[in-house]
Amino acid sequence: MFHSPRRLCSALLQRDAPGLRRLPAPGLRRPLSPPAAVPRPASPRLLAAASAASGAARSCSRTACSMGTGTSRLYSALAKTLNSSAASQHPEYLVSPDPEHLEPIDPKELLEECRAVLHTRPPRFQRDFVDLRTDCPSTHPPIRVMQWNILAQALGEGKDNFVQCPVEALKWEERKCLILEEILAYQPDILCLQEVDHYFDTFQPLLSRLGYQGTFFPKPWSPCLDVEHNNGPDGCALFFLQNRFKLVNSANIRLTAMTLKTNQVAIAQTLECKESGRQFCIAVTHLKARTGWERFRSAQGCDLLQNLQNITQGAKIPLIVCGDFNAEPTEEVYKHFASSSLNLNSAYKLLSADGQSEPPYTTWKIRTSGECRHTLDYIWYSKHALNVPRFLLIEEQKAGRGGSRL
């Protein structure tokens, strides 16, 4: 049985939102950090949904397919790549410019194009949403939020040593279609990604043509830059549908630890729902990895919480935080978020029988050092203002279906 790195978390959100401000309105790396749905405020309720996306590489021994054909209408969209210096041409890494000059892409057509590229691979693994009981029904549809560490391409091929993953399953020509297929299949309203190193040549140009507005903030010293033939630094990316939300405020945060600036970053944006005029804050982050850095992660988490405290005006604005925290629930950084004055709850706990336990693991990978499974990824939400009505339950795929797909 093959395993690619695998992140397994899923959730969905919804809840009463008395604190929401109503404005005058006319409106694979490691898979499994699922698409989360967030609230769509219009009444005094905000509905949110979170679900984790599935993996970014199907394990299979066949050779990778070519990227479509020259006669495909979308071939240029999928196959076109920018020079690896693209990121260096955008040192500010601010919100992407308005893409109105670009021709829109029909998501169904792009999905079919991806599937044509993947036609020799096993079929996409189907996962079902799990409905949770909620005491706060809403007449407004939820906002679906997808959280996913997609595995930086340079690391997947050059540094992470996924020894039991077929080499062809790690090639970008195929992985980008696998990642896009998951995004298109779940159609998130908000997309939070970590380890993005193909922002300018893949995600920004394609997702902008699907109606998303994106922001990218790279790590100052990305390990991707140590890999030969890299595509620039990896970092966090945040996308939202422009027909549903208006950007009110955006902050790129370089996290500090013990007064020192670190290599980890976060993006926090205040969005306004166009339908209701209500606002909420969405944040994405990726904390320091590896054992031995627990105190460092704790300090980074405290810095992020302080920044979010200011951005949300002391929790007056509802908040959703998505991220790869690289921290087990026993770590201090987890406890800081669970006990914060921002009144946050971890969405994934709602899947447990007592509502207090995190999933047994959200990442599963096999490297030269062996197999490991850990709970490292989370979606935190303002429990006083949001509810989680649905989860995307992600279960391990068995070998009989051609290996695990991440």
FIZA-943771 format. One record per atom (N, C-alpha, C, O): x, y, z. Coordinates in steps of 0.1 Angstrom, whole numbers, plus 2048, in hexadecimal, padded with zeros to 3 digits. Example, Ala and Ser with C-alpha at 12.3 -4.5 7.8 and 13.67 -1.06 7.14 Angstrom:
// residues 2
8847C784E87B7D384E8847DF84E88E7DF8558807EA8478897F584788180084F88680B850
This chain:
// residues 406
8087F480080080080080980C80081280E8088068157F780E8217F680882C7FE7FC82D80081083580380B84080B81384D80681F84D80680B85780381186480180F86B80E80786681681587681181387D81D80487F81E7FE8828137FF87F8297F08808297EB8888357EE8848417E38928327DD89A83D7CF89783E7C78988347CA8938497BD88E84B7B58968547B48928607AF8A18517A78A885A79B8AD85379C8B084778F8AE8597848B385277B8B985C77A8B58677738C385776A8CA8607608D38597628D584D7568D885F74D8E185A7478EA8657478E68707448F686174090086B73390786972F90A85E72C90A87472091387371D91788171E91088B71792388371292789070C93589270D93D88970693689D6FF9438A170A94D8A171594A8A770895989C71296389C70D9708A170D97A89970A9718AE70597E8B370F9898B270B9958B271C9868B27269908B27299958A473199F8A272399089A72699488C7209A288A7159A588E7289AA8837239B788071C9B78737219B38697109BC8737089BD8677099CA8617069D586770D9CB85570E9D784E7039D98446FD9CF8407009E583F6F69E78366F99DE8297049DF8246EF9D68256F29CD81A6E79CE8106DB9CE8146EA9CE8036DF9CD7F96DD9BF7F86D49BA7F16EF9AB7FD6F499E7FB6F99917FE6FB9897F58008B67EF7FC8AA7F78088A77FD81189E7FE8038B280080E8AC8088078A48128078988108028A881A7FC89F8247EE8A18237EA8AC8287E689B81F7D889F81C7D18A18297D78A48337C78A18297BD8A28327BD8AE83A7BE8AC8477BD8B88367B88C483E7AD8C88357AF8CF82B7A08C48387958C582F7908D382C7948DD8337878D48237818E08207788E482B76F8DC82F7798F08317708F383B7668FD83676A90682E75A8FD83B75190683674F91084174E90D84C74F91D83D74D92784674092E84473992C83A73B93784D72E93C84D72B94584273494C83D71F94583E71B94F83471195883C70595483C71596284270D96A84A7029738427069788386F79738476ED97C8416E397F84C6DE98A84D6E09758546D79778606E197886C6ED9798696DC9778786E59788836ED96B8856F396888F6ED96287A6F595687B6FF9568706FE95C86670A94F87371594D86A71793E86871993787271693A85C71892B85A72592985472A92F84B72C91F85A73991C85573B90E85373590685B74390A8497458FC8477538F984575A90083D7598EE84A7678EB8487688DD8447618D48497708DB83A7728CD8357808CC8307858D58297878C18337948BF82E7958B982078E8B081D79E8BF81979F8BA80B7A78AD80C7AF8AA8157A58A58017AC8998017BA89B7FB7BE8A67F97C18907F87CF8917F57D28977E77C98997DF7DF8997E57E389F7D97EB8957D07F189A7C67EC8897D27F28807C97ED8727CA7ED86C7D57E886C7BF7E385F7BF7F08567BD7F78587B47F184C7C67FC8437C47F98387BA7EF8327BB8018377B07FF82E7A580C82C79E81483579D80E82079981B81D79381C82178482682077E81182677E81182977081883776E81A83E77781C83976282384575F81A85175F80E84F75C81F85D76281686876281286C75481986A74A80587175380087574680588374280A88A74B8048867368088937317FD89D7367F28997398008AA7357F78B473A7ED8B872F7EE8C372A7E48AF72B7DA8B27227DF8B27137EA8AD7117D88B870B7DC8B96FD7DB8C76F87D58CF6FE7E38CA6ED7E38D76E87D68DC6E37D48E86E27CC8D36E17BF8D76DB7B58DA6E77AB8DF6E47B98D76F37B08DA6FE7AF8E97007B88F07007A28ED7037A08FB7057A69007117AA90C7127A88F871B7AE8FC7287BD8F77297C38F97337C28F271E7D08ED71F7D98F87237E28F672C7D890471E7E190E7217E09127307EA9167367D49117367D29147447D990A74D7DF90E7577D88FD7497DE8F37527ED8F274F7F58F07597F18F37437FF8F073F8098FC7418158FA74380390874080C91474181291574E80C91475981F91774F82691A75B82F92675983492874E83192D76483A93976384893576784B92A76C85293D76486093B76886193A77785994077E86A93277C86B93078A86F93D79286E93D79E87294778A87595479186895C79386996879785D95679085095E79184E96479F84A96F7A085195C7A984F9617B685796D7B98539767C086496D7B486D9787B78689857B186C9907B485F9837A785A98F7A084F9967A884A9A07A484B9907B28409957BB8449967C983F98F7D284E99E7CC85499E7DA84A9A27E484B99F7F083F9AA7E08369AE7EA82D9A37EF8289A47FA82A9997E682198E7EA8149937F080F98E7FA80E99D7EA8029A27EF7F699C7E87F89937E07EA9A17EA7DE99C7E47E099D7D57E59A77CF7DC9927CE7DE9927BF7D699D7B87CB9A07BD7DA9A27AD7D39AC7A67C69A77A17C499B79F7BD9B079E7B09AC7997B19A578B7B79AB7827AC99878A7AF99077E7A49927737A198976C79D99D77379199F76A79599D75C78D99A7537A29A07587A699F74B7A89907467AA98E73A7A898774F7A997974C79C97374979297674F79C96A73F79096373C78C95974779495174B77F95974B77B95075677C94275177A93F74577E93875A77E92A75777192475D76E92776876B91B75676091375B76690976476D90075F7629087717688FE77A7668F077576E8E777775A8ED76F7578E076B7618DC75F7658D075E7638E575676C8E274B77B8E07507828D774B77F8E875A78C8E675F78D8D97677988D27667838D576E7838C87757848BD76B78B8B376D77D8BE76077E8B375578C8B374F7918A874C7928BF74E79F8BF7487A98B87527B28B174D7A78BA75F7B08B47687AE8A57687B889D7687A28A176779F8927677A488C75A7A788075A7A489374F7AA88E7437B988B7447BE8817407BF89474B7CE89274E7D08867577DA87F7567C78847607C887976A7C186C7667BE86476E7BE86B7597B685F7557BC8527577B58487587C98517597D084475C7D084176A7D583676E7CC84A7737CD8497817C08427877B68427807C183D7937B583879A7AB84379B7AF84F79C79E84079B79484B79D7958527AA79A84D7B479185E7AA7918667B67898607C177E85B7BF78F8607CD78985A7D977D8637DD77F86E7E077285D7DE7668647E27648657F276585A7F87628707F776087280675287980874E88180074C87581373F87B81673F88482174788382B73788F82073589882B72D89283672488A83473189584372989084E72289C8547288A685871589B85570D8A585B70D8A586A70B89A87070F8B087170F8B187F7028B88846FD8C087D6FE8B488F6F28BB8956F58C98997008CC89E6EC8D28966EF8E089A6E28E689F6D78E38996E38ED8A96D78F48AF6D49018A96CB9088AD6DC90589F6DB9128996D991188A6E29148836CE90C8866CC90B8776CC9198716C89238776D09198646D092685D6CA92484F6CB9198496C492E84A6BE92E83D6C89318326C69308266D49358376DF93982E6E992D82C6EC9278366EE92B8206F892081E70592382570892F82770C91982871991B82F72492082672292081A72F92482B73A92882474491C82574891983074891681A75190B81B75F90F81A76391681176790A82477590E82577D90182477B8F882C78790181B7908F681A79E8FA81F7A490481C7A38F18287B08F382F7B98E782A7B58DC82B7C58EB8257CD8E081F7DC8E481E7DF8EE8187E48DB8247F28DC8217F58D38157F48C78167F88D980A7F98D27FD8068CC7FA8088C57F08108CE80381E8C98018258D17F68218D07EA82F8D97FA8368E17F083C8D77E68428CD7EA83B8DA7D98408D17CF84F8CF7D08548C37CE8578D97D38658D87D48698CE7DF8728C67DE8618CF7EA8648C67F685F8B77F38668AE7F68548B67EC84F8A97E98588A17E085A8957E285E8A87D68678A17CD8768A17D287E8987CF87A8AB7DA8888AD7DD88C8AB7EB8988A87ED8838AB7F58888AB8038818A280D88689E81787489E80A86C89881486D88881486888281D87488280B87787480B86A86B80D86A86381686186D8048558648058588577FD8558567F185F84E8048658437FE85B8397F885F8317EF84F8387FD84582F7F883B8357EE83182F7EB83D8417EA8358487E183B8477D384684A7D18338427C98398417BB83E84F7B78378597B984984F7B084F85B7AC8468637A384586F7A583F85C79A83686479182B86B7988258757938278657A481C86C7AB8208797B18178817B682D87C7B28328887B88358937AD83889E7B083488F7A083789979682C8A47958208A17968308B07938278BC79481D8BB7898118BF78B8208B677D8178B677280A8AE7767FF8B177180C8A577F80089D7837FB8A27907EE8A37928038A57997FF8AA7A77F68B67A67EC8B87AD7FA8BF79D7F28CC79C7E38C87987DA8CF79C7E28BE78F7D48BA78B7CD8B37967C18B57987D48AC79E7CE8A57AA7C98AF7B47BE8AE7BA7D28B97B77CE8C47C07C28CC7BB7B98CE7C27C38D07AE7B88D77A97AB8CF7A87A08D57AA7AC8C27A67A08BA7A67998BA7B378D8BA7B47A18B97BE79B8BA7CB7948C77CE7898C87D379B8D27CA7958DF7CC7888E17C477E8E67CA7898DD7B877D8DE7AF7728D57B37668D97B27758CA7B976A8C07BD7638C67C97578C47CA76A8CC7D37638D17DF75F8E07DE7568E47E67648E77D47608F57D175F8FD7DE7559027E276B8FF7E576B9077F17689167EE76B91B7E376291D7F776092B7F676D9327FA77093D7F577492C80478193180978A92680978791A80E7979288057A191E8037AD92280B7B392C8077B191A8157BD91D81D7C891281A7C590781C7D39168157DE90D8117EB9108187EE91C81A7F290581B80090781F80A9008168058F780E8169038168218FD80E81E8FF7FF81F8F67F781A90B7FB81790E7ED8249147E782991E7EB82990D7DD8359127D68329147C783B9167BF8259127C38219157B581691E7B580C91D7AD8179297BD80C9337BD80B93A7B080093B7AB8169407AB8159497A081394379380E94978981793679281692F78580B92678480792177980492378F7F991978F7ED91E7967E29217907EE9207A37E29237AB7DC9307A97D09327A77E493B7A97DF9487A77D994A7997CD94F7987E094678E7D99487817CD94077F7C39457787CD9347837C192B7817B692F78A7AA9307867B89307977AD9337A17A894179F79C9437A17B094A79A7AA9587977A095778C79695E78C7A294E78279994C77778D94477B78394477478D93E78778193878D77A94179677093D79C77E94D7977779577A077D9597AD7779607B67899547B078F9567BD7989627BD79F9657B37999687C97A49727CB7AD96C7D57AA9667DF7BA96D7D27C49667DA7CF96F7E07D297A7DA7D596A7EA7E09717F17EB9667F47E795B7F97F79697F28029607F580D9677FD8109727FB81196080881C96581082695A81282395081983295B80D83C95180D84495181A84595B82184A94681D85494682886094E82486594D81986695582E87295D82A87E95482688595881D87F94882C88A94082888593282588792882D87E93181B87792481788191981488A91B80D87F90D81A8879028178878FD80988F8F680487C90280287B8FE7F38879047EB88B8FE7E188C90F7F08979167E98A490E7E98AD9117E18A59047F28B08FC7F38B08F07E98BA8E97E78A48EF7E28A28E47D98A58E97CA8A18F37C68AD8E17C38B18E57B58A48E57AD89B8DD7AF8A38EE7A48988F079B88B8F37A28808EE79F88C8FA7AD8808FE7B58789087AE87C90E7A486C90A7B38639147AD8619207B68569267B686B9237BE86992E7C786692A7D586491E7D78649337DE8619307EC85392B7EE84A92E7E68519227F884391E7FB83E92780684592E80D83192780782A93081281C92D81381792280E81593581A80693481C7FF93B81180394680C7F393680D7EB93D8037DC93C8087D893380E7D59478057C79488097BF94D7FD7C29587F77B49467FA7AC94A7EE79D94B7F37999437FC7969547EE7879557F07809597E47859607DB7739547E376B9577D77679667D776196B7E176A96D7CD76797B7CC75897E7CB7539897CE7509757C67429777C573A9767D272F9797D37419707DC73B96F7E97409787F473997D7FD74D97C7F27549847FD75B9907F775F9907EC75C99A8007649A67FD76F9A780776D9A581377B9A98027879AB80B7869B88137869C380C7869B78207869C48287949C782D7989D382D79B9BD8317A99BF8367B19B38347AC9A88367BE9B48317C79A98307D49AC8377DA9B78367D99A283E7E59A38467EE9978437EA98C8457FA99A83E80499083D80D99084A81399A84D80E98585181498585E82097C85E81F97085B82C98286183897986383897787283A98087A83796A87683696788484396988B84E96788684296D89884E96F8A084D9648AB84395F8AF8599628B185A9598BC86595E8C58719608C18619628D186B9678DB8719748D587D9768D686997C8D086C9898CA8749888BD8779938B787797C8B887F97B8AC8759778A086C96F8A287897D89587097A88987496C88488096888486A96488086C95687D86A95486E86795D86686B94786A86994385C85B93F85885893C84D85294086284493C86083B94885F83E95386583094685782895285481994E8558159438588119598548029578557FC96284C80296D84A7F095F8477E896A8407DB96B8487D596084B7D797784B7CA9798517C298384A7C798E8477B69808467AD98983E7A098A84479998084879B99784478D99984878599A83B7889A283377B99283B77299182F76499683375F99483E75D99C82974F9A082B74799882174999781573C99182773398A81F72B99481672499C81C72B99280972499C80171599B80270D9A580071098F80670198D8076FC9948146F199A81470499381F6FE99882C7059A48317009AC8397119A782C7199B28327209AF83E7279B88447209A384372799F84F73599B84C73999784173D99D85774C99B85575098F85E74B98C86875B98985A76297F86277197F85D77498485277997986578897886278C96A85F78896186779396885579995B8517A895B8517AE96584C7AE9528587BD9528597C39448557BC93A8577CF94484F7D593884C7E49398507EA94484F7E992E8567F792E85B7FE9218597F791785780B92085B81391485B81E91686582791D86281D90F87182791187B8349088798348FF87183E90B88184B9048808498F58828428F188B8508ED87A84F8DF87B85A8D98848638DF8888588CC8878628C388D8628C389C85E8CD8A38658B78A18678B58AF8728BE8B587C8C08AE8708C38C187B8CB8C78788DA8C687F8E28CC86E8DE8BD86A8EC8BB85D8EF8C28568F98BD8598E88CC84C8EA8D284B8F88D88408FF8D68558FD8DF85490A8E58549158DA84D9208DC85B9138D085B91C8C484D91D8BE8499288BB8479128BC8399128B682F9198C08279208BC8319178CD82991D8D782A92C8D68209338D78369318D48399408D38329458C682D9508C683493D8BC82E9428AF81F9428B081894C8AB8199388B780A9388B98059448C17FB94A8BE80D9488CB8099538D380A9608CB8019698CD8149618C381596D8BA80996E8B08049798AE8069638AA7FB9638A17EE9668A87E696E8A37EB9618B47DF9648BC7DF9738BF7D49798BE7EA9798C27EA9878C67E698F8B97DF9998BA7EC98B8AE7E89928A17D999189E7D399A89A7D49858A07C698289D7BD98A8A77B298E8A47C298B8B37BA9938BD7B89A18B97AE9A78BA7C39A78B37C29B58AE7B99B58A27B19BF8A07BB9AC8997B49AC88C7A59AB88E79D9B18877A19A289879399F89A78D9A88A57819A78A97949B28A97909BC8B278B9B58BF7819B88C57949AC8C47919A58D078599B8CF77D99A8D87859948C477B98A8C176D98F8BD7649888BD76C99C8BA7609A28B675C99D8A875199B8A476799A8A076599589276798689377298189775E97D88F75F96F88F76C96B88777097187E77296088C77F95C88778094D88377A94588A78794A87978A93C87579993C87279E94486A7A09328787AE9318767B19238717AE9198787B79228657BA91585F7C991485F7D091E85C7CE9088617DD9078607E28F98647DC8F186A7EF8F885F7F78ED8638008F286E8098FA86D7FC8EE87B8028F388680F8EB88A8178EF8938118DF88481C8D688781C8D38968278D189B8118D389C8118D18AB8068C78AE7FA8C98AA8098BE8B77FF8B58BC7F68BC8C67FA8C78CB7EA8B78C97E18BD8D37E78BF8E17E28C68E97F28B78E47F88B88F18028C48F28068C78FD8058CB8E780E8D68E78088E38ED7FC8E48ED8118EB8F180D8F88F78059018ED7FC9088F080A9018E08049098D77F59068D57ED90E8D37F28F98D57E48F48D47DC8FA8E07D18FF8DF7E28F98EC7DB8FD8F87D990C8F87CF9118FD7E29148F27E19228F17D49268E97CD92E8EC7D391F8DD7C79218D57BA91D8DB7B09248DA7BB9128E27AE90C8E97AA9158F479E9158F77B391C8FB7B09249067B09339037AF93B90D7B29378F77B39458F37A694D8F679B9488F67A895A8F979D9638FB7959658EE78A96B8EE79A9608E37939618D67879568D677F9568CC78794E8E077B9448E277B93B8D677093A8CF7869348D378792B8C878491C8CB7879188D677F9158C277D9078C37839008B77839068AC7898F48B978E8EC8AE7838E48A777C8DC8AD7818E789A7758E18937768D289376C8CB8937828CC8917838BE88F77F8B689C77B8AA89B77F8BC8A777B8B58B476C8B18B37688A88BA7648B88AB7568B58AA7538A78A47488A28A675D8A189E75B89489975C8898A475887E8A276288C8AF7648838BA7578818C274F8898C27578758C974A8728D074887C8DB73C87F8DE7528818E275088A8ED7528998E97508A28F175589B8DC7578A88D77638AF8DC7658BB8DB76C8A78E27788AD8E97858A88E37908AC8E778489E8DA7918978D679489A8C778B89A8BF7A089D8C47A489F8B77A58918AF7A58878B67A68928A27A788589A7B487E89E7BE8848A37B587189C7C186A8A07CD86E8987D986D89D7CB87388C7D68798847D08818797C587F8747D888B8757D58938697E089285F7DF8988547EB88C8627F588A8587FB87C8597FD8778647FD87584E80286884E80C86684280886883781886384582286383B82D85883E82F85484A83385383383E84A83584A84F82E84A85382285585183686185683186C84B83486984083987884E83188384583388484284288983784688084B84B88184985987684085E87683C86A86C83D85686083585A85383C85885284785284983585E83B83A85C83784386983B83F87483084D86682C85687281E85B86F81B85F86481685C87A80986287980786C88580A86889080387888280288288D7F688B88A7F188C87E7F08918947E689C8937ED8A98947F18AD89E7ED8B08897F58BD8887ED8C88827F18D48837E28C587B7DA8CF8747CD8D387B7C68CA8807C98DF87A7BD8E38817B58EE8797BB8F68717A88EF87C7A08FA8787998FF8857918F888B79D90B88A79891189678D91B89178E92288778291C89977892689677292C8A27739268AD76C9388A176693F8AC7599378B074F9388A975A9308BB74E9288BF7429308C473792B8C574493D8C77399458CB73194B8BF7269508C07379498B37319508A772F94689C72794989273693A89C73593189173192389573391F8A172B91C88C72890E88E72E90588373190A87872F8F98867348EF87C7298E58797278DC8807228E786E7178DF86A71B8D28637138C88647268D285C72A8C68547398C48547418CE85573D8B885374B8B485274D8AC8457448A58417598AD84075D8A483676589983D77189C84076088E83E76788384677187C83C76D87783277D87C84078887783878D86A83E79286A84978C85F83779185283C79C84D83379D8518287A48448397AF83F8317AA8368267A182E8277B183881A7AD83080F7B682480F7C28248127B081880C7B780C80C7BE8087FF7BC80E7F57C77FF8017D07FB7F57C87F67E97CD7F77DE7BD7F07EC7B57EA7E17B17F47D77AD7F07CC7B18017DA7AD80C7D07B98127CA7B881D7C47C480B7CB7CF8107C37D98197CC7E18207C67D88187D97E18207E17DA82C7E67CF8307E27E08327F07DA83E7F67DC84A7ED7E684B7E67D28537ED7D385F7E47D486B7ED7CB86C7F67DE8737EC7DF87E7F57E188B7ED7E28967F4
